[in-house]
Amino acid sequence: MSLEDSEVEEVNDQTPQDAPPPRAASSDADKMSVIEALLFVSPEPLSSGMLSEITGFDPGAVREMLNRLGESYASREGGLVVREVAGGFGFYAAPLAAPYISRLIKSQVNPRLTRAALETIAIVAYLQPVSRGVVAEIRGVQSEGVMKTLEDRGLVRAVGKGGPPGYAALYGTTEKFLERFGLKDLDSLPGLEEFAPDEATVEKIKRSLSWELEEDLGEDAGPGAGEGPEDTGTRGNSIEEGRGEADPGTAGEG
């Protein structure tokens, strides 16, 4: 085997498992920091055995570090404590802070939006400034209720008028909308072309709509025939967090 072949074989034998491990925590302070970080990021309590398995630290040493960590947080009398719960350890808020945390949680109640609300806010986000009438025309159903709820929740707001006094109000999204959907700014909205159907699908939709229109005209159906009240029945299926009921608010809104 030539030297070149040997080098190629050596490179090919390298796998992700062969990659060098991260710098080992050698000092007691480093090990304590690792244990502290693991408790902080874990959504569930971690047992000393699990921590030892993850870190490779001696089980007895892990238990001692947990005790020391608990004593350290208790002595500083801060807002966090290390507690042993259900056979594991984790960070918990100090009892003194409990009523204030309760207030914070209540002030941040953020129920999920219904399908109708998501449809509506998407139209506002991409077409703003836009009137309620245009939103209703695009959705094919009256949207007064859902727009009112979005406005009450601070996700949309009136940004002007479509003309002189008496013209319809125009709506746009708010800073809270950006926060709710994790957007830096409106330029961060995904491009609509990402969701556009291909030409074959567009043609199929056109043929379907043309056939339905001819059928409706033959039955002398009035405008909006077959359209149920907004957000009732199947149109108003709510995806409220933790509940299966419709969005509270104006009647007809989901």
N, C-alpha and C positions, 0 to 999 in steps of 0.2 A: 504493500500500500504506500502510495506516495505521500509526501508531506502535505500536498494540497488536498488529497482525498481525506487525510486524517483531520485536517482543519474543517472541511465541509461536514464530516461526520460528527465532529464535536459540536458544531453550531446546530446541526439538525437534532442532536440529542437534548438540547436545551428546551425545556418546557416551562410553562408558567409556574409549575410546582417547584422548579429548580431555582426560581428567582430568589435572591437573597431576602431574608426576613427583615422587617423594620428594625431600627435600632432598639436593642433590648433595654428594658428599664433595669438598671443595675443597682442604683442606690435605693434605700428605703423610701426616700422622698419621691423618687420617680415612680416607684411601685404604688405608693399611696395616691399619687396623682392619677395613675391609670385606673385604679379602683374607683376613685371619686368620679372620674369621667364616665366610666361604664354605668355607675348608678344613676348619673345625671341623664344620660341619653336613653336608658332603658325604660320602656313604657310599663314594665312590670317589675316587681321585686326580684332581685337576683340572689340566689343562695350562695353561701361561701364555696360550696362544691362547684357550682356553675362558674363562678368567678375564677376559681383555681384552674378549671378546665380551659377556660378562654385564655387566661394569661400565662398558664404554665407555672404560676407561683405556687409555693408550698402551701397546702391547705391550712396548716396551722398558722402560717404567717399571714394568710389572707384573713383568717378569723381575727387575728390580733389587730390587723390594720383596720378592719371594720369597726372593732371596738374603739380604737383610737380615733377613727374618723367621727364616730358618733359622739365621743367625749369632746372632740374639738368643736363640733358644731353646737353642742349643748352649752359649752363654756362661753362661746361668743355671744349667746343670747340673741341670735339674729332671726331672720324670718324663715329659715329652713332648718330642718332637723333630719337626722338619719334614724330611721325606725326599722325594726325587724317586724315584718308582717308576713303571715302565712309561710313561714320558713325561709323568707328571703329578706333582703335589705333594699331600701330605696329612700329617695328624698321626699319629704313631705313638708307642707307648710306648718309653721308653728301655730299652736292653738289660738294664740292671740290674734292672728291674722284671719281666722276663719270667717267672722262676720263681714269683713271687708272683701274677702274673696267672693263671698256669696253675692254681694252687691255688684261686683265686677261682672260676674257671670250673668246676672240678671240684666245688666245694662248692655251686654253683648249678645243677647238672644238674636240669632241670625237664621230664622227658618228658611228652608230651601224654597226656591221659587217653583211654582207650578209650570206645567208645559206652556200654558197660555201666556204666563208672565215672561218666560224665556223667549217665546216667539216675539212678543211685543218689544221687549228690551233689545233684542237683536235688531229688529227693524229700526228702532230709534237710534241705536248705536251706529249703524251703517249709513243711515239716510239723514241723520240730524243736520240742520234743524228740520223737523217734520211735524205735521199736524196730526191730531187724533184721527181726523177723517182719512188721511192717507194710510195711517196704520190700519184702520178698520177695513179699508178697501183692499189692502194687500192680504190681510188675514182672512177676509171674507166673512167677518163677524164683528159686531159692535164691540169696541174695546174700551168703552168709558170706564167700566169698573176696574179692569186690570191696570189701566193707565193711572187711575186714581190711587190704587194700592202701591204701584211703583213710585209714584210721587210722594206718598206718605212715608215710604221707607227710605226716601232720600236718594233713590237710584236714578230718577229722571227729574227734570225741572223745566219750567217754562223759560225759554231763552229769548223770546221776542214775539212779534206779530208777523203774520204773512203779508201785511200791507197796512193801510190806514186803519184808524180805530174802527172796530167792528169786525175786522178780519180774524180768522182763527189763530189761536196761540200756537206757537211752534215750540217743540220740545227737544231737549238734548240730554245727554247723560251727565253725571256729576262725578266729582272726585271719589265719592263713596262707591260709585260703580266701578271705577278703576281698581280701588282697593278690594272690592268684593271678588272681582274676576282676575286679580293678580296681574294687572296691566300697568306698564310704566306710563303710557299715554295712549291716545287713540290711534296713533300710528302703529301701535303694537298689536292691533286687532288683526287676526289672520285674514289674508286676502280671500275675497269671495271666489276667485277663480279656483281656489283649492277645492271648493265644494261644488263647482259647476258640473252638471252631467255632460257626457260626451254627445256628439251630434246624433248618434243613433237613438239615444234615450230621449233627446229633445224632440226628434221626429215622432217617436212613439207617443210622447205626451201630447203633442199637437194633434195627432190622429185621434187619440182618446178623447181629448177635449172637443174636437170637431164633432165626433159621433155623439157625445153627451149633449152638445148644444142642439144638434138636429133633433134628438129625442125630446129635449125639453121644449123646443118650439112646437113639436108635434103634439105635446100634451098641454100646450098653452100654459106652461108653468110660469109663475110670477117670479120676480127677482128674489133671490134668497130662499127659494123653495127648498125644503129639506134641511135648512140650517137651523139647528137647535139653539137654545139659549146659550150664551157664552159660558164656558167652563162648567157645564153640567153634563151628566152622563159620561160618555167616554172622552169628550173633549176636555173635561175638567179634572181628569185624574190627577190627584195631587201627589207631589213627591216631597211633601213636608218632612223634614228630618224628624225621625222618631215617631211619626204618626201617619196614618193613611187617610186622614180627613182633608177636606178642602181648605184652601187658604182662607183665614178669616179676613173679613173686610167687606167691601161693598158687595151687595148681592150680585151674583152673576160673574164674579171674578174668582179665578182659581188661585 
